[in-house]
C-alpha cells in the first residue's frame, strides 16, 4: 500500500553529493575532460611531448601515454644515417616507377595522404617511429617493397623475359604475334585484319607427306580457339584462312569472329555482327588475293566482308533465277576461289562468280537436293539427292560426266570429295552409315563401309592429303570418329570417353592439316594439333 501511494506522489530528488559526482565522472566522463583528451591525442606520437607541460613528471608517468607498439622497435642493425639513405633510395625508386608506363595510373594519388597508424597492416610500412602520414606515391612504393620482401622475385621470371627477347624474331617467322601487336589487334580497329594479313607470315609447308599409321593417332589438345571470346550460341560453321593462321567461327548469334590461331593465346582479331541475319554458313575465300569472307543465313541475300577495307557488300544478284534461290544459307566456295555455289530449291545448284558475285550458270538434278562439292581443280562438281543418286557435272561444258547410285540409297545427307586428284568420295546417310568410294576404280561398290555412328551424319571432312576422314553427327553427344585411308579403319586411341567434344556441329582441318578444329552446340571451338603433320 505504501509503495502504491509513493508512485502517485511527487518526490523531490536531492542534489548529487561529491561521491556521486566523482563516480559519474569516472564512468561517463565530462565535457572538459573530453576536450582535453582531443587536444592531447596527437601528442602521444610527438617526440617533443616530454618537453611540454609535463616535463617535470617521471619517466614512468610518460610511458603511460605511449601505446604498446611504440615500446618496441625492430633493430635492423642500421643507424639513423643509414635510414636517411634508405629514404633517398626510396625516392629514387619512386621516380623510376614514375618513368615506367603502368597499365593504369590515377592522377589523384599525388594528393592523397595515408595514415600509417590506422591499422596493424599499415604500421608495418613505417621506416621510423616518427612515420605517421605518407603520400600516395610513397604508399604505393612501400606496398610494392613490402610485397617483394614477402614474395621475392623468382629466378625463372628473369630468364623468361630473356627468352622472350631472344625468341621475338623466331615468333615473327612462325606467325606468332608479339604483345604489342596483340594489343593493337584487340583495340577494335576495323583495319585490324588488314594489318594482321600484312604483318604475319604465311603458312609454309616444308614437310614431305608421310604415310599415316593406321591404328594410333598422334594428337595433342590445345587451348580452345575461342576461349578468350566465346560464342553466345552454337557454332554453325568453321573456316581456316588459306594462307594465314586465322580461324573463322559463326552462328545464330549473328556474329562472325576471326581468331589468330597460335595454340597459346588464340586472340580474337575482329568481330562483325549482321543484325538482320542469323549466320548458317560463313567461309574465307580460298583465293588469298581475294581476301573476303562470305556469310549467309536464311535470307534472300548474303554478305561479303572485305578484310582489307573492312567494308561489307550485300549480294542478291540472281538475274531471273530468283525463283530457284529462296535462301542463301547453304553455299560453298570452290577450292581456288573462282566460284560460289548456292544450294537452291527444286534441285538447282546456282553458281556465282566469287570475284564479281554475278550469276554464271546453274545445274539441276532430279529429286531433293541434299549436298554438293567441288573438285580440287574446279573441273567438275558432284551433286547428290536424298535417295542416293549422284551426278558429276563438267564445269566448262555443263554436261553430265557420270551418274551413279550410292549403295545405301536411303536418307543421304552429305557428300564429300577428298584425296589426291579427287580420289575418294564419302557419302553419309541419316542412319549414320558412311560409304567411301574410290573414283579411280570401279565405283559400283564402296571401298569401305563405316557403321560406327548411329545417328544422321552432319559433317564429313578430309585432310589435305586424303589420309584421314572425320565423320560426325550433331544428333548425339561425342558422335565423332576419325578414319584412316585407304584402310578405312577407325583410329582406336582417339577420341576417348574423356575427350570434350559435346554435340559436334562443324569440323575443319587447317590448310596443311596441322590442326583440327571441332565446334559444338555449347559454342566452343575445340582445337587439337596433329603431330604427324
C-alpha positions as a Python dict, from the first residue, in 0.01 Angstrom:
ca = {
    (1, 'X'): (0, 0, 0),
    (2, 'X'): (287, 240, 91),
    (3, 'X'): (460, 174, -245),
    (4, 'X'): (145, 248, -446),
    (5, 'X'): (98, 576, -270),
    (6, 'X'): (455, 684, -349),
    (7, 'X'): (403, 619, -716),
    (8, 'X'): (131, 880, -740),
    (9, 'X'): (317, 1140, -526),
    (10, 'X'): (573, 1400, -641),
    (11, 'X'): (905, 1310, -476),
    (12, 'X'): (1177, 1574, -460),
    (13, 'X'): (1519, 1432, -571),
    (14, 'X'): (1801, 1557, -350),
    (15, 'X'): (2114, 1711, -518),
    (16, 'X'): (2412, 1489, -601),
    (17, 'X'): (2682, 1467, -339),
    (18, 'X'): (3055, 1470, -412),
    (19, 'X'): (3084, 1091, -412),
    (20, 'X'): (2809, 1053, -671),
    (21, 'X'): (2957, 1325, -890),
    (22, 'X'): (3301, 1156, -879),
    (23, 'X'): (3152, 822, -972),
    (24, 'X'): (2957, 976, -1258),
    (25, 'X'): (3270, 1148, -1390),
    (26, 'X'): (3464, 824, -1367),
    (27, 'X'): (3205, 627, -1561),
    (28, 'X'): (3073, 880, -1817),
    (29, 'X'): (3342, 1147, -1815),
    (30, 'X'): (3266, 1515, -1861),
    (31, 'X'): (3286, 1772, -2141),
    (32, 'X'): (3603, 1934, -2003),
    (33, 'X'): (3793, 1605, -1985),
    (34, 'X'): (3675, 1501, -2331),
    (35, 'X'): (3802, 1825, -2485),
    (36, 'X'): (4143, 1793, -2316),
    (37, 'X'): (4171, 1439, -2447),
    (38, 'X'): (4113, 1550, -2804),
    (39, 'X'): (4382, 1817, -2771),
    (40, 'X'): (4642, 1573, -2641),
    (41, 'X'): (4568, 1271, -2865),
    (42, 'X'): (4833, 1367, -3123),
    (43, 'X'): (5093, 1441, -2856),
    (44, 'X'): (5128, 1073, -2782),
    (45, 'X'): (5324, 1026, -3107),
    (46, 'X'): (5520, 1351, -3071),
    (47, 'X'): (5885, 1311, -2969),
    (48, 'X'): (5885, 1663, -2814),
    (49, 'X'): (5590, 1586, -2588),
    (50, 'X'): (5824, 1525, -2291),
    (51, 'X'): (5946, 1885, -2318),
    (52, 'X'): (5595, 2031, -2268),
    (53, 'X'): (5394, 2100, -1958),
    (54, 'X'): (5455, 1753, -1807),
    (55, 'X'): (5833, 1765, -1845),
    (56, 'X'): (5874, 1756, -1468),
    (57, 'X'): (5692, 1420, -1437),
    (58, 'X'): (5887, 1099, -1402),
    (59, 'X'): (5968, 865, -1698),
    (60, 'X'): (5724, 609, -1566),
    (61, 'X'): (5434, 856, -1596),
    (62, 'X'): (5546, 939, -1956),
    (63, 'X'): (5524, 572, -2057),
    (64, 'X'): (5157, 569, -1966),
    (65, 'X'): (5087, 796, -2265),
    (66, 'X'): (5265, 565, -2517),
    (67, 'X'): (5091, 280, -2695),
    (68, 'X'): (5223, -73, -2661),
    (69, 'X'): (5352, -95, -3017),
    (70, 'X'): (5567, 217, -2955),
    (71, 'X'): (5755, 44, -2671),
    (72, 'X'): (5934, -193, -2910),
    (73, 'X'): (6112, -147, -3242),
    (74, 'X'): (6295, -396, -3462),
    (75, 'X'): (6663, -307, -3497),
    (76, 'X'): (6788, -392, -3847),
    (77, 'X'): (7146, -307, -3747),
    (78, 'X'): (7125, 21, -3932),
    (79, 'X'): (7176, 361, -3775),
    (80, 'X'): (6985, 680, -3825),
    (81, 'X'): (7222, 784, -4101),
    (82, 'X'): (7151, 464, -4281),
    (83, 'X'): (6779, 523, -4253),
    (84, 'X'): (6825, 857, -4428),
    (85, 'X'): (6996, 676, -4715),
    (86, 'X'): (6702, 439, -4740),
    (87, 'X'): (6465, 729, -4773),
    (88, 'X'): (6677, 870, -5057),
    (89, 'X'): (6685, 536, -5231),
    (90, 'X'): (6311, 507, -5184),
    (91, 'X'): (6260, 840, -5355),
    (92, 'X'): (6481, 722, -5642),
    (93, 'X'): (6277, 405, -5676),
    (94, 'X'): (5961, 611, -5677),
    (95, 'X'): (6098, 827, -5956),
    (96, 'X'): (6191, 514, -6150),
    (97, 'X'): (5839, 382, -6105),
    (98, 'X'): (5704, 708, -6239),
    (99, 'X'): (5916, 670, -6552),
    (100, 'X'): (5777, 325, -6623),
    (101, 'X'): (5447, 311, -6805),
    (102, 'X'): (5191, 147, -6580),
    (103, 'X'): (4881, -19, -6714),
    (104, 'X'): (4670, 233, -6523),
    (105, 'X'): (4757, 539, -6317),
    (106, 'X'): (4550, 778, -6106),
    (107, 'X'): (4649, 1143, -6101),
    (108, 'X'): (4488, 1186, -5757),
    (109, 'X'): (4747, 958, -5594),
    (110, 'X'): (4976, 1257, -5551),
    (111, 'X'): (4713, 1443, -5345),
    (112, 'X'): (4626, 1155, -5111),
    (113, 'X'): (4775, 1120, -4761),
    (114, 'X'): (4765, 779, -4595),
    (115, 'X'): (4788, 734, -4217),
    (116, 'X'): (5017, 451, -4111),
    (117, 'X'): (4865, 431, -3761),
    (118, 'X'): (4512, 331, -3860),
    (119, 'X'): (4570, -45, -3856),
    (120, 'X'): (4834, -305, -3781),
    (121, 'X'): (4886, -367, -4154),
    (122, 'X'): (4979, -10, -4230),
    (123, 'X'): (5205, 12, -3921),
    (124, 'X'): (5432, -246, -4086),
    (125, 'X'): (5506, 5, -4361),
    (126, 'X'): (5682, 251, -4126),
    (127, 'X'): (6056, 301, -4169),
    (128, 'X'): (6093, 501, -3844),
    (129, 'X'): (5898, 563, -3524),
    (130, 'X'): (5806, 911, -3639),
    (131, 'X'): (5635, 790, -3958),
    (132, 'X'): (5264, 862, -3923),
    (133, 'X'): (5137, 1000, -4258),
    (134, 'X'): (5282, 948, -4608),
    (135, 'X'): (5176, 1048, -4960),
    (136, 'X'): (5001, 829, -5214),
    (137, 'X'): (5304, 764, -5437),
    (138, 'X'): (5520, 679, -5137),
    (139, 'X'): (5248, 449, -5007),
    (140, 'X'): (5242, 257, -5337),
    (141, 'X'): (5620, 224, -5333),
    (142, 'X'): (5624, 89, -4978),
    (143, 'X'): (5349, -160, -5057),
    (144, 'X'): (5547, -288, -5354),
    (145, 'X'): (5863, -313, -5145),
    (146, 'X'): (5680, -498, -4868),
    (147, 'X'): (5534, -745, -5119),
    (148, 'X'): (5875, -817, -5271),
    (149, 'X'): (6017, -885, -4925),
    (150, 'X'): (5749, -1145, -4857),
    (151, 'X'): (5745, -1291, -5212),
    (152, 'X'): (6090, -1248, -5371),
    (153, 'X'): (6106, -1234, -5749),
    (154, 'X'): (6169, -1590, -5880),
    (155, 'X'): (6468, -1666, -6098),
    (156, 'X'): (6256, -1810, -6378),
    (157, 'X'): (6088, -1471, -6431),
    (158, 'X'): (6418, -1310, -6535),
    (159, 'X'): (6510, -1599, -6760),
    (160, 'X'): (6160, -1593, -6912),
    (161, 'X'): (6197, -1228, -7010),
    (162, 'X'): (6533, -1301, -7169),
    (163, 'X'): (6383, -1588, -7365),
    (164, 'X'): (6105, -1360, -7486),
    (165, 'X'): (6358, -1113, -7621),
    (166, 'X'): (6560, -1388, -7789),
    (167, 'X'): (6256, -1560, -7939),
    (168, 'X'): (6081, -1248, -8066),
    (169, 'X'): (6236, -1287, -8408),
    (170, 'X'): (6156, -1658, -8425),
    (171, 'X'): (5796, -1587, -8323),
    (172, 'X'): (5760, -1348, -8612),
    (173, 'X'): (5889, -1614, -8850),
    (174, 'X'): (5636, -1861, -8711),
    (175, 'X'): (5347, -1619, -8748),
    (176, 'X'): (5303, -1557, -8372),
    (177, 'X'): (5206, -1205, -8269),
    (178, 'X'): (5403, -1009, -8013),
    (179, 'X'): (5233, -843, -7716),
    (180, 'X'): (5236, -504, -7887),
    (181, 'X'): (5075, -649, -8197),
    (182, 'X'): (4814, -832, -7989),
    (183, 'X'): (4715, -514, -7810),
    (184, 'X'): (4691, -338, -8143),
    (185, 'X'): (4462, -600, -8294),
    (186, 'X'): (4242, -615, -7984),
    (187, 'X'): (4181, -243, -7986),
    (188, 'X'): (3871, -277, -8206),
    (189, 'X'): (4025, -119, -8517),
    (190, 'X'): (3829, -206, -8829),
    (191, 'X'): (4160, -239, -9013),
    (192, 'X'): (4291, -493, -8764),
    (193, 'X'): (4256, -784, -9008),
    (194, 'X'): (4428, -590, -9284),
    (195, 'X'): (4720, -512, -9052),
    (196, 'X'): (4749, -874, -8947),
    (197, 'X'): (4740, -1002, -9303),
    (198, 'X'): (5018, -757, -9387),
    (199, 'X'): (5243, -832, -9088),
    (200, 'X'): (5218, -1204, -9010),
    (201, 'X'): (5384, -1465, -9222),
    (202, 'X'): (5203, -1715, -9440),
    (203, 'X'): (5174, -2088, -9397),
    (204, 'X'): (5481, -2271, -9519),
    (205, 'X'): (5459, -2645, -9578),
    (206, 'X'): (5821, -2761, -9570),
    (207, 'X'): (5743, -3119, -9461),
    (208, 'X'): (5710, -3401, -9707),
    (209, 'X'): (5393, -3604, -9675),
    (210, 'X'): (5449, -3931, -9490),
    (211, 'X'): (5224, -4230, -9456),
    (212, 'X'): (4998, -4209, -9157),
    (213, 'X'): (4996, -4510, -8918),
    (214, 'X'): (4655, -4681, -8942),
    (215, 'X'): (4599, -4758, -8571),
    (216, 'X'): (4726, -4478, -8345),
    (217, 'X'): (4667, -4109, -8399),
    (218, 'X'): (4931, -3869, -8258),
    (219, 'X'): (4716, -3576, -8142),
    (220, 'X'): (4759, -3304, -7877),
    (221, 'X'): (4492, -3086, -7715),
    (222, 'X'): (4547, -2711, -7745),
    (223, 'X'): (4374, -2412, -7591),
    (224, 'X'): (4025, -2359, -7731),
    (225, 'X'): (4030, -2135, -8035),
    (226, 'X'): (3760, -1906, -7894),
    (227, 'X'): (3839, -1930, -7523),
    (228, 'X'): (3912, -1556, -7498),
    (229, 'X'): (3599, -1453, -7688),
    (230, 'X'): (3340, -1730, -7683),
    (231, 'X'): (3031, -1754, -7898),
    (232, 'X'): (2689, -1689, -7743),
    (233, 'X'): (2523, -1966, -7942),
    (234, 'X'): (2602, -2292, -8116),
    (235, 'X'): (2875, -2256, -8377),
    (236, 'X'): (2730, -2348, -8717),
    (237, 'X'): (3040, -2322, -8933),
    (238, 'X'): (3421, -2304, -8920),
    (239, 'X'): (3674, -2186, -9178),
    (240, 'X'): (4054, -2154, -9183),
    (241, 'X'): (4225, -1883, -9384),
    (242, 'X'): (4413, -2038, -9680),
    (243, 'X'): (4749, -1868, -9615),
    (244, 'X'): (4746, -1712, -9265),
    (245, 'X'): (4688, -1856, -8915),
    (246, 'X'): (4330, -1729, -8890),
    (247, 'X'): (4014, -1915, -8793),
    (248, 'X'): (3657, -1802, -8855),
    (249, 'X'): (3356, -1902, -8642),
    (250, 'X'): (2992, -1803, -8684),
    (251, 'X'): (2643, -1898, -8570),
    (252, 'X'): (2291, -1788, -8495),
    (253, 'X'): (2413, -1509, -8264),
    (254, 'X'): (2462, -1313, -8592),
    (255, 'X'): (2835, -1268, -8530),
    (256, 'X'): (3135, -1366, -8741),
    (257, 'X'): (3452, -1383, -8531),
    (258, 'X'): (3809, -1415, -8659),
    (259, 'X'): (4084, -1551, -8432),
    (260, 'X'): (4461, -1551, -8467),
    (261, 'X'): (4549, -1917, -8405),
    (262, 'X'): (4884, -1989, -8242),
    (263, 'X'): (4778, -2260, -7994),
    (264, 'X'): (4876, -2046, -7693),
    (265, 'X'): (4673, -1724, -7684),
    (266, 'X'): (4434, -1753, -7981),
    (267, 'X'): (4341, -1385, -7957),
    (268, 'X'): (4035, -1254, -8132),
    (269, 'X'): (4131, -1023, -8418),
    (270, 'X'): (3799, -886, -8531),
    (271, 'X'): (3425, -939, -8498),
    (272, 'X'): (3140, -829, -8719),
    (273, 'X'): (2768, -857, -8641),
    (274, 'X'): (2495, -886, -8903),
    (275, 'X'): (2191, -775, -8704),
    (276, 'X'): (1939, -900, -8961),
    (277, 'X'): (2095, -1239, -9044),
    (278, 'X'): (2149, -1543, -8817),
    (279, 'X'): (2458, -1695, -8982),
    (280, 'X'): (2426, -2050, -9113),
    (281, 'X'): (2736, -2058, -9337),
    (282, 'X'): (3049, -1841, -9345),
    (283, 'X'): (3377, -1905, -9525),
    (284, 'X'): (3706, -1744, -9622),
    (285, 'X'): (3764, -1713, -9992),
    (286, 'X'): (4031, -1979, -10067),
    (287, 'X'): (4194, -1735, -10308),
    (288, 'X'): (4438, -1541, -10089),
    (289, 'X'): (4440, -1245, -10330),
    (290, 'X'): (4065, -1202, -10283),
    (291, 'X'): (4061, -1157, -9906),
    (292, 'X'): (3689, -1173, -9841),
    (293, 'X'): (3459, -1354, -9603),
    (294, 'X'): (3122, -1466, -9735),
    (295, 'X'): (2840, -1513, -9484),
    (296, 'X'): (2477, -1609, -9531),
    (297, 'X'): (2168, -1715, -9341),
    (298, 'X'): (1804, -1790, -9415),
    (299, 'X'): (1760, -1475, -9618),
    (300, 'X'): (1728, -1388, -9986),
    (301, 'X'): (2072, -1230, -9977),
    (302, 'X'): (2419, -1281, -9832),
    (303, 'X'): (2715, -1064, -9733),
    (304, 'X'): (3075, -1028, -9849),
    (305, 'X'): (3314, -877, -9592),
    (306, 'X'): (3634, -728, -9738),
    (307, 'X'): (3917, -791, -9491),
    (308, 'X'): (4144, -520, -9626),
    (309, 'X'): (3899, -231, -9622),
    (310, 'X'): (3653, -354, -9359),
    (311, 'X'): (3356, -281, -9587),
    (312, 'X'): (3061, -517, -9643),
    (313, 'X'): (2859, -583, -9956),
    (314, 'X'): (2511, -733, -9985),
    (315, 'X'): (2480, -997, -10259),
    (316, 'X'): (2141, -1078, -10410),
    (317, 'X'): (2203, -1075, -10785),
    (318, 'X'): (2029, -1376, -10946),
    (319, 'X'): (1908, -1201, -11264),
    (320, 'X'): (1596, -1401, -11345),
    (321, 'X'): (1680, -1703, -11129),
    (322, 'X'): (1524, -1574, -10807),
    (323, 'X'): (1260, -1847, -10815),
    (324, 'X'): (1527, -2116, -10784),
    (325, 'X'): (1709, -1949, -10494),
    (326, 'X'): (1484, -1867, -10199),
    (327, 'X'): (1760, -1869, -9940),
    (328, 'X'): (2136, -1801, -9934),
    (329, 'X'): (2202, -2004, -9618),
    (330, 'X'): (2387, -2301, -9774),
    (331, 'X'): (2677, -2233, -10007),
    (332, 'X'): (3031, -2348, -10083),
    (333, 'X'): (3327, -2173, -10244),
    (334, 'X'): (3537, -2365, -10496),
    (335, 'X'): (3890, -2462, -10378),
    (336, 'X'): (4058, -2198, -10595),
    (337, 'X'): (3811, -1924, -10505),
    (338, 'X'): (3664, -1889, -10854),
    (339, 'X'): (3303, -1995, -10798),
    (340, 'X'): (3040, -1955, -10530),
    (341, 'X'): (2782, -2237, -10541),
    (342, 'X'): (2443, -2193, -10371),
    (343, 'X'): (2208, -2475, -10277),
    (344, 'X'): (1879, -2372, -10431),
    (345, 'X'): (1535, -2524, -10439),
    (346, 'X'): (1374, -2765, -10690),
    (347, 'X'): (1707, -2946, -10737),
    (348, 'X'): (1902, -2639, -10852),
    (349, 'X'): (2265, -2552, -10770),
    (350, 'X'): (2329, -2192, -10874),
    (351, 'X'): (2685, -2083, -10950),
    (352, 'X'): (2804, -1724, -10893),
    (353, 'X'): (3142, -1568, -10959),
    (354, 'X'): (3329, -1533, -10630),
    (355, 'X'): (3508, -1226, -10770),
    (356, 'X'): (3223, -1027, -10925),
    (357, 'X'): (2935, -1206, -10740),
    (358, 'X'): (2748, -1220, -11076),
    (359, 'X'): (2535, -1519, -11176),
    (360, 'X'): (2730, -1759, -11402),
    (361, 'X'): (2535, -2081, -11453),
    (362, 'X'): (2319, -2342, -11284),
    (363, 'X'): (2288, -2721, -11256),
    (364, 'X'): (1964, -2910, -11197),
    (365, 'X'): (1914, -3266, -11072),
    (366, 'X'): (1612, -3482, -11007),
    (367, 'X'): (1477, -3535, -10659),
    (368, 'X'): (1554, -3348, -10338),
    (369, 'X'): (1894, -3184, -10338),
    (370, 'X'): (2089, -3257, -10014),
    (371, 'X'): (2457, -3169, -10076),
    (372, 'X'): (2726, -3097, -10333),
    (373, 'X'): (3104, -3047, -10351),
    (374, 'X'): (3369, -2911, -10588),
    (375, 'X'): (3664, -3097, -10734),
    (376, 'X'): (4001, -2967, -10610),
    (377, 'X'): (4092, -2840, -10957),
    (378, 'X'): (3738, -2700, -11013),
    (379, 'X'): (3697, -2919, -11319),
    (380, 'X'): (3366, -3071, -11207),
    (381, 'X'): (3101, -3054, -10935),
    (382, 'X'): (2940, -3351, -10763),
    (383, 'X'): (2574, -3329, -10653),
    (384, 'X'): (2366, -3578, -10452),
    (385, 'X'): (1995, -3616, -10380),
    (386, 'X'): (1821, -3777, -10083),
    (387, 'X'): (1774, -4121, -10244),
    (388, 'X'): (2142, -4173, -10320),
    (389, 'X'): (2162, -4063, -10685),
    (390, 'X'): (2488, -3879, -10751),
    (391, 'X'): (2570, -3662, -11053),
    (392, 'X'): (2907, -3534, -11171),
    (393, 'X'): (2883, -3222, -11393),
    (394, 'X'): (3165, -3074, -11600),
    (395, 'X'): (3210, -2706, -11504),
    (396, 'X'): (3302, -2597, -11858),
    (397, 'X'): (3070, -2798, -12081),
    (398, 'X'): (2788, -2822, -11818),
    (399, 'X'): (2738, -3184, -11924),
    (400, 'X'): (2696, -3488, -11702),
    (401, 'X'): (3026, -3674, -11674),
    (402, 'X'): (2893, -3962, -11469),
    (403, 'X'): (2583, -4064, -11277),
    (404, 'X'): (2583, -4341, -11018),
    (405, 'X'): (2396, -4460, -10710),
    (406, 'X'): (2517, -4493, -10354),
    (407, 'X'): (2493, -4847, -10214),
    (408, 'X'): (2293, -4732, -9910),
    (409, 'X'): (2046, -4545, -10125),
    (410, 'X'): (1826, -4412, -9843),
    (411, 'X'): (1841, -4086, -9648),
    (412, 'X'): (2161, -3942, -9794),
    (413, 'X'): (2273, -3631, -9600),
    (414, 'X'): (2633, -3550, -9701),
    (415, 'X'): (2876, -3597, -9989),
    (416, 'X'): (3246, -3502, -9988),
    (417, 'X'): (3543, -3529, -10224),
    (418, 'X'): (3896, -3589, -10092),
    (419, 'X'): (4242, -3720, -10163),
    (420, 'X'): (4487, -3651, -10442),
    (421, 'X'): (4317, -3599, -10780),
    (422, 'X'): (3975, -3631, -10609),
    (423, 'X'): (4035, -3999, -10545),
    (424, 'X'): (3780, -4053, -10268),
    (425, 'X'): (3410, -3982, -10238),
    (426, 'X'): (3249, -4009, -9894),
    (427, 'X'): (2870, -4039, -9873),
    (428, 'X'): (2692, -4006, -9536),
    (429, 'X'): (2335, -4108, -9454),
    (430, 'X'): (2070, -4041, -9192),
    (431, 'X'): (2130, -4387, -9041),
    (432, 'X'): (2491, -4297, -8953),
    (433, 'X'): (2650, -4515, -9223),
    (434, 'X'): (2930, -4363, -9432),
    (435, 'X'): (3038, -4526, -9760),
    (436, 'X'): (3378, -4442, -9910),
    (437, 'X'): (3428, -4487, -10285),
    (438, 'X'): (3746, -4485, -10495),
    (439, 'X'): (3677, -4279, -10806),
    (440, 'X'): (3986, -4415, -10986),
    (441, 'X'): (3843, -4768, -10975),
    (442, 'X'): (3505, -4932, -11014),
    (443, 'X'): (3265, -4700, -10835),
    (444, 'X'): (2980, -4952, -10822),
    (445, 'X'): (3088, -5089, -10484),
    (446, 'X'): (3233, -4889, -10192),
    (447, 'X'): (3594, -4916, -10084),
    (448, 'X'): (3476, -4932, -9723),
    (449, 'X'): (3158, -4901, -9519),
    (450, 'X'): (3169, -4733, -9177),
    (451, 'X'): (2887, -4803, -8932),
    (452, 'X'): (3042, -4665, -8612),
    (453, 'X'): (2783, -4389, -8575),
    (454, 'X'): (2411, -4449, -8532),
    (455, 'X'): (2263, -4102, -8595),
    (456, 'X'): (2242, -3878, -8901),
    (457, 'X'): (2577, -3771, -9048),
    (458, 'X'): (2613, -3392, -9038),
    (459, 'X'): (2987, -3342, -9103),
    (460, 'X'): (3238, -3505, -9340),
    (461, 'X'): (3589, -3360, -9374),
    (462, 'X'): (3904, -3494, -9545),
    (463, 'X'): (4259, -3396, -9453),
    (464, 'X'): (4454, -3214, -9723),
    (465, 'X'): (4641, -3529, -9834),
    (466, 'X'): (4339, -3759, -9811),
    (467, 'X'): (4485, -3986, -9541),
    (468, 'X'): (4215, -3901, -9285),
    (469, 'X'): (3840, -3858, -9287),
    (470, 'X'): (3647, -3710, -8995),
    (471, 'X'): (3280, -3801, -8972),
    (472, 'X'): (3045, -3661, -8710),
    (473, 'X'): (2679, -3634, -8612),
    (474, 'X'): (2530, -3344, -8418),
    (475, 'X'): (2232, -3550, -8303),
    (476, 'X'): (2422, -3726, -8023),
    (477, 'X'): (2694, -3626, -7776),
    (478, 'X'): (3053, -3722, -7871),
    (479, 'X'): (2946, -3872, -8205),
    (480, 'X'): (3273, -3828, -8396),
    (481, 'X'): (3522, -4072, -8545),
    (482, 'X'): (3850, -4032, -8736),
    (483, 'X'): (3905, -4278, -9021),
    (484, 'X'): (4237, -4384, -9173),
    (485, 'X'): (4258, -4406, -9552),
    (486, 'X'): (4289, -4615, -9762),
    (487, 'X'): (4244, -4887, -9496),
    (488, 'X'): (3903, -4740, -9393),
    (489, 'X'): (3974, -4823, -9027),
    (490, 'X'): (3879, -4601, -8737),
    (491, 'X'): (4163, -4483, -8511),
    (492, 'X'): (4140, -4668, -8179),
    (493, 'X'): (4311, -4422, -7941),
    (494, 'X'): (4111, -4107, -8021),
    (495, 'X'): (3861, -3974, -7938),
    (496, 'X'): (3832, -4124, -7591),
    (497, 'X'): (3546, -4115, -7340),
    (498, 'X'): (3709, -3809, -7179),
    (499, 'X'): (3754, -3606, -7497),
    (500, 'X'): (3546, -3285, -7458),
    (501, 'X'): (3353, -3295, -7784),
    (502, 'X'): (2987, -3238, -7694),
    (503, 'X'): (2736, -3227, -7978),
    (504, 'X'): (2957, -3163, -8281),
    (505, 'X'): (2821, -2901, -8521),
    (506, 'X'): (3120, -2841, -8750),
    (507, 'X'): (3463, -2989, -8826),
    (508, 'X'): (3752, -2831, -9013),
    (509, 'X'): (4120, -2908, -9088),
    (510, 'X'): (4375, -2630, -9126),
    (511, 'X'): (4518, -2592, -9481),
    (512, 'X'): (4808, -2832, -9418),
    (513, 'X'): (4620, -3040, -9159),
    (514, 'X'): (4847, -2937, -8871),
    (515, 'X'): (4537, -2851, -8667),
    (516, 'X'): (4188, -2989, -8628),
    (517, 'X'): (3908, -2767, -8500),
    (518, 'X'): (3579, -2913, -8375),
    (519, 'X'): (3285, -2687, -8286),
    (520, 'X'): (2985, -2786, -8074),
    (521, 'X'): (2642, -2667, -7968),
    (522, 'X'): (2783, -2514, -7647),
    (523, 'X'): (2963, -2250, -7857),
    (524, 'X'): (3310, -2399, -7802),
    (525, 'X'): (3570, -2428, -8078),
    (526, 'X'): (3794, -2712, -7957),
    (527, 'X'): (4143, -2718, -8108),
    (528, 'X'): (4390, -3005, -8148),
    (529, 'X'): (4734, -3034, -8303),
    (530, 'X'): (4807, -3330, -8533),
    (531, 'X'): (5174, -3405, -8468),
    (532, 'X'): (5204, -3625, -8776),
    (533, 'X'): (5187, -3315, -8994),
}
